[in-house]
Amino acid sequence: MPPDTSKHLASRHAVKRVLDRQKVVTVSKRFDHGHVTTRVLVGGEYYEVDNRQLDLLEMGRSPAQLGIEPVAHH
């Protein structure tokens, strides 16, 4: 009986999706009058995002898709 390659291929595709997903690193959080701003590092660039944008980045959206620009880091 031939080996079931469909499970193996599905597993390989799942690993590839995880490895291809962008890495979002939280650098800092600022709390100001009930509003949270998070500075993240994505693809070698720093961005300041709100909670919704952070969620979208972590789900795989790119900064370009969200229309956010990198900020200068200090």
PDB file as gemmi writes it, atoms N, CA and C in Angstrom:
CRYST1    1.000    1.000    1.000  90.00  90.00  90.00 P 1                      
ATOM      1  N   MET A   1       0.848  -1.179   0.000  1.00  0.00           N  
ATOM      2  CA  MET A   1       0.000   0.000   0.000  1.00  0.00           C  
ATOM      3  C   MET A   1       0.894   1.243   0.000  1.00  0.00           C  
ATOM      4  N   PRO A   2       0.652   2.222  -0.887  1.00  0.00           N  
ATOM      5  CA  PRO A   2       1.497   3.415  -0.948  1.00  0.00           C  
ATOM      6  C   PRO A   2       1.295   4.306   0.274  1.00  0.00           C  
ATOM      7  N   PRO A   3       2.337   5.010   0.686  1.00  0.00           N  
ATOM      8  CA  PRO A   3       2.207   5.903   1.846  1.00  0.00           C  
ATOM      9  C   PRO A   3       1.264   7.063   1.519  1.00  0.00           C  
ATOM     10  N   ASP A   4       0.592   7.548   2.551  1.00  0.00           N  
ATOM     11  CA  ASP A   4      -0.340   8.674   2.381  1.00  0.00           C  
ATOM     12  C   ASP A   4       0.458   9.971   2.349  1.00  0.00           C  
ATOM     13  N   THR A   5       0.685  10.495   1.167  1.00  0.00           N  
ATOM     14  CA  THR A   5       1.492  11.712   1.033  1.00  0.00           C  
ATOM     15  C   THR A   5       0.694  12.983   1.263  1.00  0.00           C  
ATOM     16  N   SER A   6      -0.639  12.919   1.221  1.00  0.00           N  
ATOM     17  CA  SER A   6      -1.440  14.136   1.381  1.00  0.00           C  
ATOM     18  C   SER A   6      -1.256  14.741   2.778  1.00  0.00           C  
ATOM     19  N   LYS A   7      -1.183  13.909   3.813  1.00  0.00           N  
ATOM     20  CA  LYS A   7      -0.969  14.420   5.174  1.00  0.00           C  
ATOM     21  C   LYS A   7       0.417  15.037   5.298  1.00  0.00           C  
ATOM     22  N   HIS A   8       1.389  14.381   4.697  1.00  0.00           N  
ATOM     23  CA  HIS A   8       2.755  14.891   4.741  1.00  0.00           C  
ATOM     24  C   HIS A   8       2.849  16.242   4.026  1.00  0.00           C  
ATOM     25  N   LEU A   9       2.243  16.344   2.849  1.00  0.00           N  
ATOM     26  CA  LEU A   9       2.274  17.610   2.103  1.00  0.00           C  
ATOM     27  C   LEU A   9       1.528  18.706   2.840  1.00  0.00           C  
ATOM     28  N   ALA A  10       0.403  18.384   3.446  1.00  0.00           N  
ATOM     29  CA  ALA A  10      -0.349  19.375   4.219  1.00  0.00           C  
ATOM     30  C   ALA A  10       0.485  19.885   5.380  1.00  0.00           C  
ATOM     31  N   SER A  11       1.194  18.993   6.037  1.00  0.00           N  
ATOM     32  CA  SER A  11       2.058  19.383   7.146  1.00  0.00           C  
ATOM     33  C   SER A  11       3.186  20.305   6.669  1.00  0.00           C  
ATOM     34  N   ARG A  12       3.791  19.963   5.541  1.00  0.00           N  
ATOM     35  CA  ARG A  12       4.865  20.803   5.001  1.00  0.00           C  
ATOM     36  C   ARG A  12       4.354  22.192   4.620  1.00  0.00           C  
ATOM     37  N   HIS A  13       3.153  22.249   4.041  1.00  0.00           N  
ATOM     38  CA  HIS A  13       2.581  23.542   3.665  1.00  0.00           C  
ATOM     39  C   HIS A  13       2.277  24.385   4.910  1.00  0.00           C  
ATOM     40  N   ALA A  14       1.808  23.749   5.973  1.00  0.00           N  
ATOM     41  CA  ALA A  14       1.521  24.472   7.211  1.00  0.00           C  
ATOM     42  C   ALA A  14       2.802  25.046   7.802  1.00  0.00           C  
ATOM     43  N   VAL A  15       3.873  24.281   7.797  1.00  0.00           N  
ATOM     44  CA  VAL A  15       5.157  24.769   8.303  1.00  0.00           C  
ATOM     45  C   VAL A  15       5.650  25.929   7.452  1.00  0.00           C  
ATOM     46  N   LYS A  16       5.517  25.841   6.147  1.00  0.00           N  
ATOM     47  CA  LYS A  16       5.955  26.911   5.260  1.00  0.00           C  
ATOM     48  C   LYS A  16       5.174  28.197   5.534  1.00  0.00           C  
ATOM     49  N   ARG A  17       3.866  28.081   5.753  1.00  0.00           N  
ATOM     50  CA  ARG A  17       3.058  29.277   6.048  1.00  0.00           C  
ATOM     51  C   ARG A  17       3.540  29.951   7.329  1.00  0.00           C  
ATOM     52  N   VAL A  18       3.858  29.174   8.339  1.00  0.00           N  
ATOM     53  CA  VAL A  18       4.336  29.740   9.603  1.00  0.00           C  
ATOM     54  C   VAL A  18       5.683  30.424   9.396  1.00  0.00           C  
ATOM     55  N   LEU A  19       6.577  29.780   8.658  1.00  0.00           N  
ATOM     56  CA  LEU A  19       7.901  30.358   8.443  1.00  0.00           C  
ATOM     57  C   LEU A  19       7.842  31.610   7.566  1.00  0.00           C  
ATOM     58  N   ASP A  20       6.891  31.655   6.641  1.00  0.00           N  
ATOM     59  CA  ASP A  20       6.766  32.806   5.752  1.00  0.00           C  
ATOM     60  C   ASP A  20       6.066  33.995   6.414  1.00  0.00           C  
ATOM     61  N   ARG A  21       5.358  33.717   7.498  1.00  0.00           N  
ATOM     62  CA  ARG A  21       4.627  34.791   8.168  1.00  0.00           C  
ATOM     63  C   ARG A  21       5.614  35.800   8.746  1.00  0.00           C  
ATOM     64  N   GLN A  22       5.251  37.054   8.657  1.00  0.00           N  
ATOM     65  CA  GLN A  22       6.142  38.086   9.167  1.00  0.00           C  
ATOM     66  C   GLN A  22       6.238  38.007  10.688  1.00  0.00           C  
ATOM     67  N   LYS A  23       7.380  38.371  11.188  1.00  0.00           N  
ATOM     68  CA  LYS A  23       7.594  38.376  12.629  1.00  0.00           C  
ATOM     69  C   LYS A  23       7.307  39.791  13.134  1.00  0.00           C  
ATOM     70  N   VAL A  24       6.451  39.893  14.134  1.00  0.00           N  
ATOM     71  CA  VAL A  24       6.096  41.173  14.746  1.00  0.00           C  
ATOM     72  C   VAL A  24       6.644  41.158  16.167  1.00  0.00           C  
ATOM     73  N   VAL A  25       7.580  42.064  16.456  1.00  0.00           N  
ATOM     74  CA  VAL A  25       8.199  42.132  17.773  1.00  0.00           C  
ATOM     75  C   VAL A  25       7.735  43.411  18.460  1.00  0.00           C  
ATOM     76  N   THR A  26       7.126  43.269  19.635  1.00  0.00           N  
ATOM     77  CA  THR A  26       6.715  44.441  20.410  1.00  0.00           C  
ATOM     78  C   THR A  26       7.932  45.002  21.109  1.00  0.00           C  
ATOM     79  N   VAL A  27       8.201  46.290  20.856  1.00  0.00           N  
ATOM     80  CA  VAL A  27       9.366  46.947  21.427  1.00  0.00           C  
ATOM     81  C   VAL A  27       8.984  47.712  22.687  1.00  0.00           C  
ATOM     82  N   SER A  28       7.861  48.445  22.626  1.00  0.00           N  
ATOM     83  CA  SER A  28       7.418  49.206  23.794  1.00  0.00           C  
ATOM     84  C   SER A  28       5.932  49.507  23.673  1.00  0.00           C  
ATOM     85  N   LYS A  29       5.337  49.874  24.816  1.00  0.00           N  
ATOM     86  CA  LYS A  29       3.935  50.301  24.849  1.00  0.00           C  
ATOM     87  C   LYS A  29       3.858  51.606  25.622  1.00  0.00           C  
ATOM     88  N   ARG A  30       3.024  52.518  25.098  1.00  0.00           N  
ATOM     89  CA  ARG A  30       2.774  53.793  25.786  1.00  0.00           C  
ATOM     90  C   ARG A  30       1.296  53.888  26.110  1.00  0.00           C  
ATOM     91  N   PHE A  31       1.010  54.294  27.340  1.00  0.00           N  
ATOM     92  CA  PHE A  31      -0.365  54.468  27.788  1.00  0.00           C  
ATOM     93  C   PHE A  31      -0.566  55.949  28.041  1.00  0.00           C  
ATOM     94  N   ASP A  32      -1.561  56.539  27.369  1.00  0.00           N  
ATOM     95  CA  ASP A  32      -1.812  57.969  27.513  1.00  0.00           C  
ATOM     96  C   ASP A  32      -3.309  58.235  27.455  1.00  0.00           C  
ATOM     97  N   HIS A  33      -3.887  58.639  28.567  1.00  0.00           N  
ATOM     98  CA  HIS A  33      -5.307  58.977  28.643  1.00  0.00           C  
ATOM     99  C   HIS A  33      -6.191  57.867  28.088  1.00  0.00           C  
ATOM    100  N   GLY A  34      -5.928  56.634  28.475  1.00  0.00           N  
ATOM    101  CA  GLY A  34      -6.740  55.500  28.058  1.00  0.00           C  
ATOM    102  C   GLY A  34      -6.447  54.980  26.662  1.00  0.00           C  
ATOM    103  N   HIS A  35      -5.476  55.554  25.997  1.00  0.00           N  
ATOM    104  CA  HIS A  35      -5.116  55.121  24.648  1.00  0.00           C  
ATOM    105  C   HIS A  35      -3.758  54.430  24.703  1.00  0.00           C  
ATOM    106  N   VAL A  36      -3.637  53.288  24.016  1.00  0.00           N  
ATOM    107  CA  VAL A  36      -2.392  52.521  23.996  1.00  0.00           C  
ATOM    108  C   VAL A  36      -1.758  52.631  22.615  1.00  0.00           C  
ATOM    109  N   THR A  37      -0.483  52.985  22.593  1.00  0.00           N  
ATOM    110  CA  THR A  37       0.296  52.992  21.362  1.00  0.00           C  
ATOM    111  C   THR A  37       1.440  52.007  21.545  1.00  0.00           C  
ATOM    112  N   THR A  38       1.576  51.105  20.593  1.00  0.00           N  
ATOM    113  CA  THR A  38       2.605  50.080  20.671  1.00  0.00           C  
ATOM    114  C   THR A  38       3.621  50.301  19.571  1.00  0.00           C  
ATOM    115  N   ARG A  39       4.889  50.288  19.926  1.00  0.00           N  
ATOM    116  CA  ARG A  39       5.957  50.352  18.923  1.00  0.00           C  
ATOM    117  C   ARG A  39       6.379  48.923  18.633  1.00  0.00           C  
ATOM    118  N   VAL A  40       6.326  48.566  17.350  1.00  0.00           N  
ATOM    119  CA  VAL A  40       6.673  47.208  16.931  1.00  0.00           C  
ATOM    120  C   VAL A  40       7.776  47.259  15.881  1.00  0.00           C  
ATOM    121  N   LEU A  41       8.478  46.148  15.789  1.00  0.00           N  
ATOM    122  CA  LEU A  41       9.513  45.967  14.774  1.00  0.00           C  
ATOM    123  C   LEU A  41       9.008  44.902  13.807  1.00  0.00           C  
ATOM    124  N   VAL A  42       8.878  45.288  12.541  1.00  0.00           N  
ATOM    125  CA  VAL A  42       8.408  44.379  11.498  1.00  0.00           C  
ATOM    126  C   VAL A  42       9.335  44.525  10.305  1.00  0.00           C  
ATOM    127  N   GLY A  43       9.975  43.465   9.918  1.00  0.00           N  
ATOM    128  CA  GLY A  43      10.832  43.498   8.737  1.00  0.00           C  
ATOM    129  C   GLY A  43      11.948  44.518   8.806  1.00  0.00           C  
ATOM    130  N   GLY A  44      12.490  44.721  10.001  1.00  0.00           N  
ATOM    131  CA  GLY A  44      13.604  45.648  10.162  1.00  0.00           C  
ATOM    132  C   GLY A  44      13.194  47.112  10.291  1.00  0.00           C  
ATOM    133  N   GLU A  45      11.894  47.388  10.303  1.00  0.00           N  
ATOM    134  CA  GLU A  45      11.395  48.765  10.439  1.00  0.00           C  
ATOM    135  C   GLU A  45      10.527  48.864  11.691  1.00  0.00           C  
ATOM    136  N   TYR A  46      10.538  50.054  12.311  1.00  0.00           N  
ATOM    137  CA  TYR A  46       9.719  50.310  13.489  1.00  0.00           C  
ATOM    138  C   TYR A  46       8.439  51.024  13.084  1.00  0.00           C  
ATOM    139  N   TYR A  47       7.335  50.636  13.719  1.00  0.00           N  
ATOM    140  CA  TYR A  47       6.029  51.245  13.463  1.00  0.00           C  
ATOM    141  C   TYR A  47       5.356  51.508  14.792  1.00  0.00           C  
ATOM    142  N   GLU A  48       4.578  52.581  14.867  1.00  0.00           N  
ATOM    143  CA  GLU A  48       3.748  52.835  16.031  1.00  0.00           C  
ATOM    144  C   GLU A  48       2.315  52.549  15.631  1.00  0.00           C  
ATOM    145  N   VAL A  49       1.680  51.637  16.369  1.00  0.00           N  
ATOM    146  CA  VAL A  49       0.362  51.144  15.993  1.00  0.00           C  
ATOM    147  C   VAL A  49      -0.575  51.156  17.191  1.00  0.00           C  
ATOM    148  N   ASP A  50      -1.871  51.171  16.881  1.00  0.00           N  
ATOM    149  CA  ASP A  50      -2.869  51.020  17.942  1.00  0.00           C  
ATOM    150  C   ASP A  50      -3.182  49.527  18.099  1.00  0.00           C  
ATOM    151  N   ASN A  51      -4.068  49.206  19.018  1.00  0.00           N  
ATOM    152  CA  ASN A  51      -4.359  47.792  19.299  1.00  0.00           C  
ATOM    153  C   ASN A  51      -4.926  47.069  18.087  1.00  0.00           C  
ATOM    154  N   ARG A  52      -5.789  47.721  17.325  1.00  0.00           N  
ATOM    155  CA  ARG A  52      -6.396  47.079  16.149  1.00  0.00           C  
ATOM    156  C   ARG A  52      -5.325  46.784  15.090  1.00  0.00           C  
ATOM    157  N   GLN A  53      -4.463  47.762  14.833  1.00  0.00           N  
ATOM    158  CA  GLN A  53      -3.394  47.555  13.853  1.00  0.00           C  
ATOM    159  C   GLN A  53      -2.448  46.438  14.311  1.00  0.00           C  
ATOM    160  N   LEU A  54      -2.162  46.384  15.602  1.00  0.00           N  
ATOM    161  CA  LEU A  54      -1.311  45.329  16.141  1.00  0.00           C  
ATOM    162  C   LEU A  54      -1.936  43.958  15.901  1.00  0.00           C  
ATOM    163  N   ASP A  55      -3.233  43.852  16.180  1.00  0.00           N  
ATOM    164  CA  ASP A  55      -3.926  42.587  15.934  1.00  0.00           C  
ATOM    165  C   ASP A  55      -3.822  42.173  14.470  1.00  0.00           C  
ATOM    166  N   LEU A  56      -4.021  43.129  13.564  1.00  0.00           N  
ATOM    167  CA  LEU A  56      -3.967  42.826  12.132  1.00  0.00           C  
ATOM    168  C   LEU A  56      -2.562  42.421  11.695  1.00  0.00           C  
ATOM    169  N   LEU A  57      -1.552  43.092  12.233  1.00  0.00           N  
ATOM    170  CA  LEU A  57      -0.168  42.710  11.917  1.00  0.00           C  
ATOM    171  C   LEU A  57       0.111  41.286  12.387  1.00  0.00           C  
ATOM    172  N   GLU A  58      -0.346  40.960  13.581  1.00  0.00           N  
ATOM    173  CA  GLU A  58      -0.106  39.632  14.125  1.00  0.00           C  
ATOM    174  C   GLU A  58      -0.881  38.552  13.369  1.00  0.00           C  
ATOM    175  N   MET A  59      -1.958  38.943  12.681  1.00  0.00           N  
ATOM    176  CA  MET A  59      -2.715  37.993  11.863  1.00  0.00           C  
ATOM    177  C   MET A  59      -2.105  37.827  10.471  1.00  0.00           C  
ATOM    178  N   GLY A  60      -1.054  38.623  10.175  1.00  0.00           N  
ATOM    179  CA  GLY A  60      -0.368  38.433   8.912  1.00  0.00           C  
ATOM    180  C   GLY A  60      -0.465  39.578   7.927  1.00  0.00           C  
ATOM    181  N   ARG A  61      -1.210  40.625   8.267  1.00  0.00           N  
ATOM    182  CA  ARG A  61      -1.274  41.779   7.370  1.00  0.00           C  
ATOM    183  C   ARG A  61       0.072  42.490   7.373  1.00  0.00           C  
ATOM    184  N   SER A  62       0.403  43.118   6.267  1.00  0.00           N  
ATOM    185  CA  SER A  62       1.662  43.854   6.181  1.00  0.00           C  
ATOM    186  C   SER A  62       1.419  45.311   6.558  1.00  0.00           C  
ATOM    187  N   PRO A  63       2.468  46.026   6.971  1.00  0.00           N  
ATOM    188  CA  PRO A  63       2.314  47.457   7.243  1.00  0.00           C  
ATOM    189  C   PRO A  63       1.779  48.210   6.016  1.00  0.00           C  
ATOM    190  N   ALA A  64       2.219  47.820   4.816  1.00  0.00           N  
ATOM    191  CA  ALA A  64       1.735  48.485   3.598  1.00  0.00           C  
ATOM    192  C   ALA A  64       0.235  48.281   3.437  1.00  0.00           C  
ATOM    193  N   GLN A  65      -0.267  47.093   3.737  1.00  0.00           N  
ATOM    194  CA  GLN A  65      -1.697  46.828   3.642  1.00  0.00           C  
ATOM    195  C   GLN A  65      -2.484  47.677   4.612  1.00  0.00           C  
ATOM    196  N   LEU A  66      -1.869  48.019   5.742  1.00  0.00           N  
ATOM    197  CA  LEU A  66      -2.548  48.840   6.746  1.00  0.00           C  
ATOM    198  C   LEU A  66      -2.339  50.335   6.512  1.00  0.00           C  
ATOM    199  N   GLY A  67      -1.471  50.662   5.572  1.00  0.00           N  
ATOM    200  CA  GLY A  67      -1.210  52.071   5.260  1.00  0.00           C  
ATOM    201  C   GLY A  67      -0.419  52.789   6.338  1.00  0.00           C  
ATOM    202  N   ILE A  68       0.429  52.058   7.049  1.00  0.00           N  
ATOM    203  CA  ILE A  68       1.247  52.696   8.087  1.00  0.00           C  
ATOM    204  C   ILE A  68       2.681  52.832   7.602  1.00  0.00           C  
ATOM    205  N   GLU A  69       3.316  53.898   8.021  1.00  0.00           N  
ATOM    206  CA  GLU A  69       4.680  54.204   7.615  1.00  0.00           C  
ATOM    207  C   GLU A  69       5.641  53.953   8.770  1.00  0.00           C  
ATOM    208  N   PRO A  70       6.874  53.577   8.461  1.00  0.00           N  
ATOM    209  CA  PRO A  70       7.871  53.382   9.518  1.00  0.00           C  
ATOM    210  C   PRO A  70       8.176  54.706  10.227  1.00  0.00           C  
ATOM    211  N   VAL A  71       8.563  54.589  11.483  1.00  0.00           N  
ATOM    212  CA  VAL A  71       8.974  55.760  12.247  1.00  0.00           C  
ATOM    213  C   VAL A  71      10.468  55.687  12.504  1.00  0.00           C  
ATOM    214  N   ALA A  72      11.080  56.820  12.744  1.00  0.00           N  
ATOM    215  CA  ALA A  72      12.500  56.849  13.102  1.00  0.00           C  
ATOM    216  C   ALA A  72      12.626  56.295  14.512  1.00  0.00           C  
ATOM    217  N   HIS A  73      13.612  55.443  14.738  1.00  0.00           N  
ATOM    218  CA  HIS A  73      13.789  54.881  16.085  1.00  0.00           C  
ATOM    219  C   HIS A  73      14.948  55.591  16.761  1.00  0.00           C  
ATOM    220  N   HIS A  74      14.805  55.713  18.070  1.00  0.00           N  
ATOM    221  CA  HIS A  74      15.821  56.426  18.866  1.00  0.00           C  
ATOM    222  C   HIS A  74      16.347  55.508  19.927  1.00  0.00           C  
TER     223      HIS A  74                                                      
END                                                                             
